[in-house]
Amino acid sequence: MYVRPAAAAAAAFLGLALTLLGGTASYAATGPGPAAGPLDLGGPVVYAHRGASAYAPENTLAAVDLAMRLGFDWVENDVQRTKDGELVVIHDDTLARTTDVEQLFPDRGPWRVKDFTAAEIARLDAGSWFGEEYAGASVPTLRQYLDRVQRNRQRLLLEIKKPELYPGIEEQTLKVLGEAGWLDARHVARRLVVQSFSADCVRRVHGLRPDLVTAFLGTPPVADLPRYAEFTDRINPWHTTISADWVAAVHGLLGAHGRAMEVDTWIVDDAATARKVQEMGVDGIITNAPDVVREAVGGF
């Protein structure tokens, strides 16, 4: 459930207070690169899903900035491609749910991202659906998003969304990451993870950039986990599909970089579920409400 803008100010204030009181490890965490894992700071890593999306419109720069103000390093996003080849940050493969595309382009249904140019998408309002406070927020390009995350000194869990719709999106995503300065040794080791629901996509990214940390979104059977360990470092499942034994099975394997595989689960927005998956031994929790999860589990 989304918390509307009236709650956003309160959440931001709470997050700032926690930060000032030492309630977050913030940038002290080293991150999960091939050469170094997270410090043991008492809890799982907390990832702000599509930014702080319980309190600001998802996948917008406003949601990234709010995650920063709440004290969170890691943000997650979704990448798709426009008709003219621009990578943009949006979750759905249609524009209808989170923009005013139906009002601006009433005759263009079903309003798929791949059927609109970058210039057309840039005209859309991606904030008013969430609250008038965010009226005029735009769908950012991947480059705009990367620049903001970099400015905020945050880290990125980047999801390549529905790659079957966008042939070659793996190479293109890596090209934009490289042009934006995100494929140097420091970013690769500590500030970037690339994930997808498509095993073929994750395998392709690993083949193109074997140094990158990658994650597969899903819950493969334990018997199939060794195949995934050949090309990925993490298995990131929906929280309702896992058990402590399954998490232990993942941890018992060495991933593509020769380190114990990790588990980051999603989407957890309440304290009870956060504590439950923490007890299962997960390494990270992906959440729309990162402040709620942090308070519940002591994560960073």
C-alpha positions as CSV (number, residue, x, y, z in Angstrom):
1,M,0.0,0.0,0.0
2,Y,1.3,3.4,-0.9
3,V,1.6,6.2,1.6
4,R,0.5,9.5,0.0
5,P,2.6,12.7,0.0
6,A,1.3,13.9,3.4
7,A,3.2,11.0,4.9
8,A,6.3,11.7,2.8
9,A,7.3,14.7,4.8
10,A,6.9,12.9,8.0
11,A,8.9,10.0,6.7
12,A,11.7,12.3,5.5
13,F,11.8,14.0,8.9
14,L,12.0,10.6,10.6
15,G,14.7,9.4,8.3
16,L,16.8,12.5,8.9
17,A,16.4,12.2,12.6
18,L,17.5,8.6,12.5
19,T,20.5,9.5,10.4
20,L,21.6,12.3,12.8
21,L,21.2,9.9,15.7
22,G,23.3,7.2,13.9
23,G,20.4,5.1,12.9
24,T,21.8,4.1,9.6
25,A,25.2,2.8,8.4
26,S,24.7,4.8,5.2
27,Y,27.7,4.9,3.0
28,A,29.9,3.0,5.4
29,A,28.7,-0.3,3.9
30,T,31.2,-1.6,1.4
31,G,28.7,-3.3,-0.9
32,P,28.8,-6.6,-2.7
33,G,31.5,-6.5,-5.3
34,P,33.5,-9.4,-6.4
35,A,36.4,-8.5,-4.1
36,A,34.5,-7.4,-1.0
37,G,31.2,-8.1,0.6
38,P,29.1,-6.1,3.0
39,L,30.4,-5.4,6.5
40,D,28.6,-7.2,9.3
41,L,26.7,-4.2,10.7
42,G,24.0,-6.2,12.4
43,G,21.3,-6.5,9.7
44,P,20.6,-7.2,6.0
45,V,21.2,-4.6,3.4
46,V,18.0,-2.6,2.7
47,Y,17.3,-1.6,-0.9
48,A,14.9,1.2,-1.8
49,H,12.6,-0.4,-4.4
50,R,12.1,2.0,-7.3
51,G,13.4,4.6,-4.9
52,A,11.5,5.3,-1.7
53,S,8.4,4.4,-3.6
54,A,6.0,4.2,-0.6
55,Y,6.4,7.9,-0.3
56,A,7.2,9.3,-3.8
57,P,6.3,8.2,-7.3
58,E,8.2,5.1,-8.3
59,N,11.3,5.2,-10.5
60,T,11.4,9.0,-10.5
61,L,14.3,11.2,-9.4
62,A,12.1,12.4,-6.5
63,A,12.0,8.8,-5.2
64,V,15.7,8.5,-5.5
65,D,16.3,11.8,-3.6
66,L,13.8,10.8,-0.9
67,A,15.7,7.5,-0.4
68,M,18.9,9.6,0.1
69,R,17.2,11.9,2.6
70,L,16.0,8.8,4.5
71,G,19.6,7.6,4.6
72,F,19.6,4.8,2.1
73,D,22.5,4.0,-0.2
74,W,20.9,1.4,-2.4
75,V,18.1,2.1,-4.8
76,E,16.5,-0.3,-7.3
77,N,15.2,0.6,-10.7
78,D,13.8,-0.8,-13.9
79,V,15.1,-0.2,-17.5
80,Q,13.1,-0.4,-20.8
81,R,13.6,1.1,-24.3
82,T,11.7,3.6,-26.3
83,K,10.7,3.4,-30.0
84,D,13.7,5.4,-31.0
85,G,16.2,3.5,-28.8
86,E,16.5,5.5,-25.6
87,L,16.7,3.6,-22.3
88,V,14.2,4.9,-19.8
89,V,13.5,4.1,-16.2
90,I,10.0,2.7,-15.8
91,H,8.6,-0.6,-14.4
92,D,5.6,-1.4,-16.6
93,D,5.9,-2.1,-20.3
94,T,3.0,0.3,-20.7
95,L,2.9,3.9,-19.7
96,A,-0.8,4.0,-18.5
97,R,-0.5,3.2,-14.8
98,T,2.1,5.8,-13.8
99,T,1.7,8.6,-16.3
100,D,-1.0,10.7,-18.0
101,V,-0.3,9.1,-21.4
102,E,-4.0,8.3,-22.0
103,Q,-4.8,12.0,-21.7
104,L,-2.0,13.2,-24.0
105,F,-2.2,10.4,-26.5
106,P,-5.8,9.0,-26.3
107,D,-5.5,7.1,-29.6
108,R,-2.2,5.4,-29.0
109,G,-3.4,2.5,-26.8
110,P,-2.2,0.1,-25.3
111,W,0.5,2.8,-24.7
112,R,3.5,0.5,-24.7
113,V,6.9,2.1,-23.9
114,K,8.4,0.6,-27.0
115,D,5.8,2.4,-29.2
116,F,6.7,5.9,-28.0
117,T,9.7,8.1,-28.7
118,A,11.9,9.4,-25.9
119,A,10.6,13.0,-26.7
120,E,7.0,11.9,-26.3
121,I,7.7,10.1,-23.1
122,A,9.5,13.2,-21.8
123,R,6.3,15.1,-22.1
124,L,4.4,12.9,-19.7
125,D,3.5,13.6,-16.1
126,A,4.8,10.7,-14.0
127,G,4.0,12.2,-10.6
128,S,0.4,13.4,-10.5
129,W,-1.0,9.8,-10.2
130,F,0.7,9.6,-6.8
131,G,-0.1,13.0,-5.5
132,E,-0.3,16.7,-6.6
133,E,2.9,17.4,-4.7
134,Y,4.7,15.5,-7.5
135,A,2.9,16.9,-10.5
136,G,5.2,17.3,-13.4
137,A,7.7,14.6,-12.4
138,S,9.0,12.9,-15.5
139,V,10.0,9.4,-16.6
140,P,13.8,9.7,-16.4
141,T,16.2,8.4,-19.0
142,L,18.7,5.9,-17.7
143,R,21.4,8.4,-18.1
144,Q,19.5,11.0,-16.1
145,Y,18.8,8.4,-13.4
146,L,22.5,7.4,-13.2
147,D,23.6,10.9,-12.9
148,R,21.2,11.5,-10.0
149,V,22.3,8.4,-8.2
150,Q,25.9,9.3,-8.7
151,R,25.3,12.9,-7.4
152,N,23.6,11.4,-4.3
153,R,26.5,9.0,-3.8
154,Q,24.1,6.1,-3.8
155,R,24.4,2.6,-5.3
156,L,22.3,0.9,-7.9
157,L,20.4,-2.4,-8.2
158,L,19.5,-2.2,-11.9
159,E,16.9,-4.4,-13.4
160,I,16.7,-5.0,-17.1
161,K,13.0,-5.4,-17.6
162,K,11.4,-7.8,-20.1
163,P,14.5,-8.1,-22.3
164,E,12.6,-10.3,-24.7
165,L,10.8,-7.1,-25.9
166,Y,14.1,-5.3,-26.5
167,P,16.7,-7.3,-28.4
168,G,20.2,-6.1,-27.6
169,I,19.2,-4.2,-24.4
170,E,21.9,-5.9,-22.4
171,E,24.7,-4.4,-24.6
172,Q,23.0,-1.1,-24.7
173,T,22.5,-0.9,-20.9
174,L,26.2,-1.7,-20.5
175,K,27.1,1.0,-23.0
176,V,25.1,3.7,-21.1
177,L,26.6,2.5,-17.8
178,G,30.1,2.8,-19.3
179,E,29.4,6.3,-20.8
180,A,28.1,7.5,-17.4
181,G,31.2,6.3,-15.6
182,W,29.5,3.3,-13.8
183,L,31.8,0.5,-15.2
184,D,35.0,1.6,-13.6
185,A,36.6,-0.6,-10.9
186,R,35.1,1.2,-7.9
187,H,31.5,1.1,-9.2
188,V,31.7,-2.5,-10.4
189,A,33.2,-3.6,-7.1
190,R,30.9,-1.7,-4.7
191,R,28.1,0.2,-6.3
192,L,26.4,-1.7,-9.0
193,V,24.4,-4.9,-9.4
194,V,22.5,-5.9,-12.6
195,Q,19.5,-8.2,-12.3
196,S,16.7,-9.7,-14.4
197,F,13.9,-12.2,-14.3
198,S,15.4,-13.6,-17.5
199,A,18.2,-16.1,-16.9
200,D,19.3,-15.6,-20.5
201,C,19.6,-11.9,-19.9
202,V,21.7,-12.4,-16.7
203,R,23.9,-14.9,-18.5
204,R,24.4,-12.5,-21.3
205,V,25.4,-9.6,-19.0
206,H,27.8,-11.9,-17.2
207,G,29.3,-13.0,-20.5
208,L,29.7,-9.4,-21.7
209,R,31.1,-8.1,-18.4
210,P,32.3,-11.0,-16.2
211,D,33.4,-8.6,-13.5
212,L,29.9,-7.3,-12.8
213,V,27.9,-8.6,-9.9
214,T,24.6,-10.1,-11.3
215,A,21.4,-11.4,-9.8
216,F,18.6,-13.6,-11.0
217,L,15.1,-12.7,-9.9
218,G,13.2,-15.8,-9.0
219,T,13.1,-18.9,-6.9
220,P,14.7,-21.8,-8.7
221,P,14.4,-25.3,-7.2
222,V,17.4,-26.3,-5.1
223,A,18.4,-28.9,-7.6
224,D,18.7,-26.2,-10.3
225,L,20.7,-23.7,-8.2
226,P,24.2,-25.0,-9.4
227,R,23.3,-24.0,-13.0
228,Y,22.6,-20.5,-11.9
229,A,25.7,-20.3,-9.9
230,E,27.7,-20.6,-13.1
231,F,26.7,-17.1,-14.3
232,T,25.3,-15.2,-11.3
233,D,26.2,-14.1,-7.8
234,R,22.7,-13.8,-6.2
235,I,19.3,-15.3,-6.4
236,N,16.7,-12.7,-5.5
237,P,13.3,-14.3,-4.8
238,W,9.8,-13.1,-3.8
239,H,9.6,-13.4,0.0
240,T,6.5,-15.7,-0.1
241,T,8.4,-18.4,-2.0
242,I,11.4,-19.1,0.3
243,S,12.3,-20.9,3.5
244,A,15.4,-20.9,5.7
245,D,16.5,-24.2,4.1
246,W,16.2,-22.7,0.6
247,V,18.3,-19.7,1.7
248,A,20.9,-22.0,3.2
249,A,21.0,-24.0,0.0
250,V,21.8,-20.8,-1.9
251,H,24.4,-19.8,0.6
252,G,26.0,-23.2,0.3
253,L,27.0,-22.6,-3.4
254,L,29.8,-20.5,-4.8
255,G,28.6,-18.0,-7.4
256,A,30.2,-16.7,-10.6
257,H,32.9,-14.8,-8.7
258,G,33.9,-17.7,-6.4
259,R,32.1,-16.3,-3.3
260,A,29.1,-17.7,-1.4
261,M,25.9,-16.8,-3.2
262,E,23.6,-14.2,-1.6
263,V,19.8,-13.8,-1.3
264,D,18.0,-10.5,-1.6
265,T,14.3,-10.9,-1.2
266,W,11.4,-8.7,-2.3
267,I,8.9,-6.9,-1.8
268,V,8.8,-6.6,2.0
269,D,7.1,-3.5,3.4
270,D,6.0,-4.5,6.9
271,A,8.0,-5.1,10.1
272,A,6.7,-8.6,10.8
273,T,7.7,-10.0,7.3
274,A,11.0,-8.2,7.5
275,R,11.9,-9.9,10.8
276,K,10.6,-13.2,9.3
277,V,13.0,-13.1,6.3
278,Q,15.8,-11.9,8.4
279,E,15.4,-15.0,10.6
280,M,15.6,-17.0,7.4
281,G,19.1,-15.6,6.8
282,V,18.6,-13.3,3.8
283,D,21.4,-10.9,2.9
284,G,19.2,-8.1,1.7
285,I,15.6,-6.9,1.7
286,I,14.1,-5.0,-1.3
287,T,11.3,-2.7,-0.1
288,N,9.1,0.3,-1.0
289,A,9.3,1.4,2.6
290,P,13.0,1.2,3.6
291,D,12.6,3.1,6.8
292,V,10.0,0.6,8.1
293,V,12.3,-2.3,7.3
294,R,15.4,-0.7,8.7
295,E,13.6,-0.1,12.0
296,A,12.4,-3.7,12.1
297,V,15.7,-5.5,11.4
298,G,18.5,-3.0,12.0
299,G,19.6,-3.2,8.4
300,F,21.6,-0.6,6.5
